[in-house]
């Protein structure tokens, strides 16, 4: 597991808090591991909740019709990078 950057650690905390992941510590989320399926095990409802939290926290919307969503939500590192490129707050 690679170390989280400060931005990834902040996002990991948001992810754990938003989705009430009781058995997961934010620090234990591998930045390169998949968030969905075999990785962290998130599902489409989790993606919607996370997108809403990201919108409120970082000031931009993740659109459900974005064809890059699989890549964007692929891992903590990919999602964090997308947020850093698009955040307004």
Residue, then its C-alpha position, 0 to 999 in steps of 0.5 A: x500500500x502506498x502512502x496517502x497524500x494530504x488531499x487523499x487523506x482528507x478525501x478518505x476521511x470524507x468517504x468513511x464519514x459519508x458512507x458510515x464505513x464502520x469497519x474501515x479506517x480512512x488511513x487504511x484505504x490504499x490510494x491505488x486500490x479499487x473503490x468499487x467491486x473487489x476493492x473497498x466494495x462500494x456500490x452505485x448508491x455509495x457513488x451517489x452519496x459520495x458525489x453529493x458529499x463531494x459537491x458540498x465539500x469541494x464546490x463542483x458536481x460530478x455528473x452521472x452522465x460523464x463517460x469518465x466516471x469509471x476512471x474518476x471513481x476508479x481509486x482514491x488516488x484517481x478521485x482525489x486527482x479529479x477533485x484537485x483539478x476541479x475544486x472551487x473551494 
